[in-house]
Amino acid sequence: MIENNLVPTHELLNLEEAEKVLKKYGVTRIELPKIMMNDPAIAHLKVSVGDIIMILRNNPETGKSYYYRVVIEG
């Protein structure tokens, strides 16, 4: 895990969580923004192509924001 307060938290979603996200937003994996498999922010995770990563950003003014990315070859 990257120990830097400027790098947001990255978590690998399990299959059930990923399907809930896709259903909630009415999108497919192809429509999600991408993150490369070799991105340093997810180096600590055991990811495969097609996995969905949840990114949590904390903002003191607006609170927590969640973003989702699909892992691609890289």
Buried (B, 14 or more C-beta within 10 A) or exposed (E): EBEEEEEBEBBBBEEEEBEEBBEEEEEEBEEBEEBEBEBEBBEEBEBEEEBBBBBEEEEEEEEEEEBBBBBBEE
